[in-house]
Amino acid sequence: MFDAEALIIALTVFVLAIFIGYEVITKVPPTLHTPLMSGSNAISGIVIVGALLVAGQADGLVGQILGAIAVGLAMINVVGGFMVTDRMLKMFRRSGQK
Amino acid sequence: MSTDALFHMNITNVMYIVAAILFIVGLKQLGSPATARNGNRMSSMAMLIAVLATVVGNDIMSWEWIIGGAIVGAAIGAFSARKVAMTEMPQLVAIFNGFGGAASAVIAAGELVRLIDNGADIAEDVSITIMASVIVGGVTLTGSFIAYGKLQGVVPTRPLLLPIRNVINVALLIGMIASTVWLVVDPSMTAFFIAGGIALALGILVVIPIGGADMPVVIALLNSYSGIAGAATGFVLGNNMLIIAGSLVGASGLILTRIMTKAMNRSLANVMLGGFGVEDGAAGSGEEETRPVTSIQPDDAATMLAYAQSVIFVPGYGLAVAQAQHQVRELADLLKEKGISVRYAIHPVAGRMPGHMNVLLAEANVPYDELKDLDEINGEFQRTDVAVVIGANDVTNPSARTDTSSPIYGMPILNVDQAQSVIMMKRGMSSGFAGVQNEMFFLDKTQMLFGDAKDSVEKITSEVKDL
């Protein structure tokens, strides 16, 4: 049933997380904006948690297939996002640093 | 709930807190190039912990499908991460955003299937969040694919304006609200599919009228949507981990969107309504340009550079297209050996996504401390002997400061015109994306160097060597 208390808690977490995100990310310098985007792409792969829950709790075949697709899509973001971000960040160096 | 299950649930939640902390600290470390790589590793650790926590705390009934999906996804992700060229980074980010949105929409579908199969009543908040998840996810999916198509040149980059698009958009919005109400009153897959279909159509319609050079804004915004879609999924499943990580991504995308629109002196609404560069461009190209420009050959350009004391390179998207970043770095090294001060001026909207130029130059081994932002470098141009503009146009146009009738009036620009002399490398006399003629071309101090940027820079480099 409609659970007002759980919804309020979820909203609280949501609002606070947005504020933390805002504070932390405004400090990222423009030089790193592309890695920030690909890195946050990887973090949006957190939906893999949701995909696991749906796939793991599915009773029928339809649910399992949907779960597997979601896991696959999320994994592209997670693996691809972190790897490509690392590939970029590896290239950043200071003057005189080899 | 048995004590055993409760115990597992607590472990899961504690692990989620650890993961959330690691995500936040990881993002914080992205605040400096020196710590950024470590930050990215922390975020990936956080992801691993979040996945393990989920597996520990929940009874996963069948593994075959999950493992199958995970292997395929990981392989695709790893392959594209290794193969992608740095010039194509905007396309990769666009398509990853799309997959993220798709995942959220599919999860919402899976959850609805499960709830309907269970036969129990579905609470209103659950139906609404399911709809939010599929709508944001669907818009992100098709919007990102159109953005990818425009960046790749598969979809026409010019703004496509449908005649009755406002009517269509309003109709789609009404349909969306109606199907949401339907799902809340009487949960069925039909209502879900209608909402999903509308979201997919809306994603296409929202991005197609936006011009190619506005894509940095669109990608940043879709980046934010993919995070918000994730957070919405968190509401569906009552999972704080999803809400926290999704919000972080949502905030990041919104901040970048704002930085981009500010750097173009446009509002987000103005970008999203699209059509920029169509009407204005047509008017601008109406009159034939007859004013004379001074052109220069690579050997003269080499002399100018070799006898300068300070040089600023101003790279734009043209540099990426010509793949000239390595040649530019070689030339810069040569000039530095001669004791000339060399710096790079990077406009926030140079390139096709935020920070794109910085990555391209980092790839060519340009140290990041030589790359200067607009605010850092603008005061330096008047003390600079030669500014070399490579494939940048609108961001150097002085009419943005002076001509109130110009479509780019008010846009912050690099003060290239204040340098003692300017070399502009261009293929031809075409105007920039905004469709306005660049007043820079006609200044007495400006020398035009026509031709392919890579070619020209190579020639200059060999001439400088011979001097």
Chai-1 contact restraints between the chains, C-beta under 6 A:
chainA,res_idxA,chainB,res_idxB,connection_type,confidence,min_distance_angstrom,max_distance_angstrom,comment,restraint_id
A,M1,B,A123,contact,1.0,0.0,6.0,A-B,restraint_1
A,F2,B,A123,contact,1.0,0.0,6.0,A-B,restraint_2
A,F2,B,E124,contact,1.0,0.0,6.0,A-B,restraint_3
A,F2,B,D125,contact,1.0,0.0,6.0,A-B,restraint_4
A,A6,B,G238,contact,1.0,0.0,6.0,A-B,restraint_5
A,L7,B,D125,contact,1.0,0.0,6.0,A-B,restraint_6
A,A10,B,F235,contact,1.0,0.0,6.0,A-B,restraint_7
A,A10,B,I243,contact,1.0,0.0,6.0,A-B,restraint_8
A,V13,B,N240,contact,1.0,0.0,6.0,A-B,restraint_9
A,V13,B,I243,contact,1.0,0.0,6.0,A-B,restraint_10
A,F14,B,I243,contact,1.0,0.0,6.0,A-B,restraint_11
A,F14,B,S247,contact,1.0,0.0,6.0,A-B,restraint_12
A,A17,B,I244,contact,1.0,0.0,6.0,A-B,restraint_13
A,A17,B,S247,contact,1.0,0.0,6.0,A-B,restraint_14
A,I18,B,S247,contact,1.0,0.0,6.0,A-B,restraint_15
A,I18,B,A251,contact,1.0,0.0,6.0,A-B,restraint_16
A,G21,B,S247,contact,1.0,0.0,6.0,A-B,restraint_17
A,G21,B,L248,contact,1.0,0.0,6.0,A-B,restraint_18
A,G21,B,A251,contact,1.0,0.0,6.0,A-B,restraint_19
A,Y22,B,A251,contact,1.0,0.0,6.0,A-B,restraint_20
A,V24,B,L27,contact,1.0,0.0,6.0,A-B,restraint_21
A,V24,B,K28,contact,1.0,0.0,6.0,A-B,restraint_22
A,I25,B,A251,contact,1.0,0.0,6.0,A-B,restraint_23
A,I25,B,S252,contact,1.0,0.0,6.0,A-B,restraint_24
A,I25,B,I255,contact,1.0,0.0,6.0,A-B,restraint_25
A,T26,B,I255,contact,1.0,0.0,6.0,A-B,restraint_26
A,K27,B,G31,contact,1.0,0.0,6.0,A-B,restraint_27
A,V28,B,L30,contact,1.0,0.0,6.0,A-B,restraint_28
A,V28,B,G31,contact,1.0,0.0,6.0,A-B,restraint_29
A,P30,B,G355,contact,1.0,0.0,6.0,A-B,restraint_30
A,P30,B,D373,contact,1.0,0.0,6.0,A-B,restraint_31
A,T31,B,N358,contact,1.0,0.0,6.0,A-B,restraint_32
A,T31,B,Y368,contact,1.0,0.0,6.0,A-B,restraint_33
A,T31,B,L371,contact,1.0,0.0,6.0,A-B,restraint_34
A,L32,B,L30,contact,1.0,0.0,6.0,A-B,restraint_35
A,L32,B,A36,contact,1.0,0.0,6.0,A-B,restraint_36
A,H33,B,P354,contact,1.0,0.0,6.0,A-B,restraint_37
A,H33,B,G355,contact,1.0,0.0,6.0,A-B,restraint_38
A,T34,B,M89,contact,1.0,0.0,6.0,A-B,restraint_39
A,T34,B,M353,contact,1.0,0.0,6.0,A-B,restraint_40
A,T34,B,G355,contact,1.0,0.0,6.0,A-B,restraint_41
A,T34,B,H356,contact,1.0,0.0,6.0,A-B,restraint_42
A,T34,B,V359,contact,1.0,0.0,6.0,A-B,restraint_43
A,L36,B,L30,contact,1.0,0.0,6.0,A-B,restraint_44
A,M37,B,V93,contact,1.0,0.0,6.0,A-B,restraint_45
A,M37,B,N223,contact,1.0,0.0,6.0,A-B,restraint_46
A,S38,B,V93,contact,1.0,0.0,6.0,A-B,restraint_47
A,G39,B,N40,contact,1.0,0.0,6.0,A-B,restraint_48
A,S40,B,V249,contact,1.0,0.0,6.0,A-B,restraint_49
A,S40,B,S252,contact,1.0,0.0,6.0,A-B,restraint_50
A,N41,B,V93,contact,1.0,0.0,6.0,A-B,restraint_51
A,N41,B,F96,contact,1.0,0.0,6.0,A-B,restraint_52
A,I43,B,S43,contact,1.0,0.0,6.0,A-B,restraint_53
A,I43,B,A245,contact,1.0,0.0,6.0,A-B,restraint_54
A,I43,B,V249,contact,1.0,0.0,6.0,A-B,restraint_55
A,S44,B,G100,contact,1.0,0.0,6.0,A-B,restraint_56
A,S44,B,S226,contact,1.0,0.0,6.0,A-B,restraint_57
A,S44,B,G227,contact,1.0,0.0,6.0,A-B,restraint_58
A,S44,B,G230,contact,1.0,0.0,6.0,A-B,restraint_59
A,S44,B,V249,contact,1.0,0.0,6.0,A-B,restraint_60
A,I46,B,G230,contact,1.0,0.0,6.0,A-B,restraint_61
A,I46,B,L242,contact,1.0,0.0,6.0,A-B,restraint_62
A,I46,B,A245,contact,1.0,0.0,6.0,A-B,restraint_63
A,V47,B,A103,contact,1.0,0.0,6.0,A-B,restraint_64
A,V47,B,S104,contact,1.0,0.0,6.0,A-B,restraint_65
A,V47,B,G230,contact,1.0,0.0,6.0,A-B,restraint_66
A,V47,B,T233,contact,1.0,0.0,6.0,A-B,restraint_67
A,V49,B,A50,contact,1.0,0.0,6.0,A-B,restraint_68
A,V49,B,T54,contact,1.0,0.0,6.0,A-B,restraint_69
A,V49,B,M241,contact,1.0,0.0,6.0,A-B,restraint_70
A,V49,B,L242,contact,1.0,0.0,6.0,A-B,restraint_71
A,G50,B,I107,contact,1.0,0.0,6.0,A-B,restraint_72
A,G50,B,T233,contact,1.0,0.0,6.0,A-B,restraint_73
A,G50,B,L237,contact,1.0,0.0,6.0,A-B,restraint_74
A,G50,B,L242,contact,1.0,0.0,6.0,A-B,restraint_75
A,A51,B,I107,contact,1.0,0.0,6.0,A-B,restraint_76
A,L52,B,T54,contact,1.0,0.0,6.0,A-B,restraint_77
A,L53,B,L237,contact,1.0,0.0,6.0,A-B,restraint_78
A,V54,B,I107,contact,1.0,0.0,6.0,A-B,restraint_79
A,V54,B,G110,contact,1.0,0.0,6.0,A-B,restraint_80
A,V54,B,E111,contact,1.0,0.0,6.0,A-B,restraint_81
A,A55,B,I66,contact,1.0,0.0,6.0,A-B,restraint_82
A,G56,B,N58,contact,1.0,0.0,6.0,A-B,restraint_83
A,G56,B,I60,contact,1.0,0.0,6.0,A-B,restraint_84
A,G56,B,M61,contact,1.0,0.0,6.0,A-B,restraint_85
A,V62,B,V113,contact,1.0,0.0,6.0,A-B,restraint_86
A,G63,B,G110,contact,1.0,0.0,6.0,A-B,restraint_87
A,G63,B,V113,contact,1.0,0.0,6.0,A-B,restraint_88
A,G63,B,R114,contact,1.0,0.0,6.0,A-B,restraint_89
A,Q64,B,W65,contact,1.0,0.0,6.0,A-B,restraint_90
A,L66,B,V106,contact,1.0,0.0,6.0,A-B,restraint_91
A,L66,B,A109,contact,1.0,0.0,6.0,A-B,restraint_92
A,L66,B,G110,contact,1.0,0.0,6.0,A-B,restraint_93
A,G67,B,G110,contact,1.0,0.0,6.0,A-B,restraint_94
A,A68,B,W65,contact,1.0,0.0,6.0,A-B,restraint_95
A,A68,B,G68,contact,1.0,0.0,6.0,A-B,restraint_96
A,A68,B,G69,contact,1.0,0.0,6.0,A-B,restraint_97
A,I69,B,V106,contact,1.0,0.0,6.0,A-B,restraint_98
A,A70,B,A103,contact,1.0,0.0,6.0,A-B,restraint_99
A,A70,B,V106,contact,1.0,0.0,6.0,A-B,restraint_100
A,A70,B,I107,contact,1.0,0.0,6.0,A-B,restraint_101
A,V71,B,I66,contact,1.0,0.0,6.0,A-B,restraint_102
A,V71,B,G69,contact,1.0,0.0,6.0,A-B,restraint_103
A,V71,B,A70,contact,1.0,0.0,6.0,A-B,restraint_104
A,G72,B,G69,contact,1.0,0.0,6.0,A-B,restraint_105
A,G72,B,V72,contact,1.0,0.0,6.0,A-B,restraint_106
A,G72,B,G73,contact,1.0,0.0,6.0,A-B,restraint_107
A,L73,B,F99,contact,1.0,0.0,6.0,A-B,restraint_108
A,L73,B,A102,contact,1.0,0.0,6.0,A-B,restraint_109
A,L73,B,A103,contact,1.0,0.0,6.0,A-B,restraint_110
A,A74,B,A103,contact,1.0,0.0,6.0,A-B,restraint_111
A,M75,B,A70,contact,1.0,0.0,6.0,A-B,restraint_112
A,M75,B,G73,contact,1.0,0.0,6.0,A-B,restraint_113
A,M75,B,A74,contact,1.0,0.0,6.0,A-B,restraint_114
A,I76,B,G73,contact,1.0,0.0,6.0,A-B,restraint_115
A,I76,B,I76,contact,1.0,0.0,6.0,A-B,restraint_116
A,I76,B,G77,contact,1.0,0.0,6.0,A-B,restraint_117
A,I76,B,F99,contact,1.0,0.0,6.0,A-B,restraint_118
A,N77,B,F96,contact,1.0,0.0,6.0,A-B,restraint_119
A,N77,B,F99,contact,1.0,0.0,6.0,A-B,restraint_120
A,N77,B,G100,contact,1.0,0.0,6.0,A-B,restraint_121
A,V78,B,M47,contact,1.0,0.0,6.0,A-B,restraint_122
A,V79,B,A74,contact,1.0,0.0,6.0,A-B,restraint_123
A,V79,B,G77,contact,1.0,0.0,6.0,A-B,restraint_124
A,V79,B,A78,contact,1.0,0.0,6.0,A-B,restraint_125
A,G80,B,G77,contact,1.0,0.0,6.0,A-B,restraint_126
A,G80,B,S80,contact,1.0,0.0,6.0,A-B,restraint_127
A,G80,B,A81,contact,1.0,0.0,6.0,A-B,restraint_128
A,F82,B,S44,contact,1.0,0.0,6.0,A-B,restraint_129
A,M83,B,A78,contact,1.0,0.0,6.0,A-B,restraint_130
A,M83,B,A81,contact,1.0,0.0,6.0,A-B,restraint_131
A,V84,B,A81,contact,1.0,0.0,6.0,A-B,restraint_132
A,T85,B,N40,contact,1.0,0.0,6.0,A-B,restraint_133
A,D86,B,N40,contact,1.0,0.0,6.0,A-B,restraint_134
A,M88,B,V359,contact,1.0,0.0,6.0,A-B,restraint_135
A,L89,B,A36,contact,1.0,0.0,6.0,A-B,restraint_136
A,L89,B,R37,contact,1.0,0.0,6.0,A-B,restraint_137
A,L89,B,N40,contact,1.0,0.0,6.0,A-B,restraint_138
A,M91,B,A362,contact,1.0,0.0,6.0,A-B,restraint_139
A,M91,B,E363,contact,1.0,0.0,6.0,A-B,restraint_140
A,F92,B,P33,contact,1.0,0.0,6.0,A-B,restraint_141
A,F92,B,A362,contact,1.0,0.0,6.0,A-B,restraint_142
A,F92,B,Y368,contact,1.0,0.0,6.0,A-B,restraint_143
A,R93,B,P367,contact,1.0,0.0,6.0,A-B,restraint_144
A,R94,B,P367,contact,1.0,0.0,6.0,A-B,restraint_145
A,R94,B,D369,contact,1.0,0.0,6.0,A-B,restraint_146
A,S95,B,P367,contact,1.0,0.0,6.0,A-B,restraint_147
A,S95,B,D369,contact,1.0,0.0,6.0,A-B,restraint_148
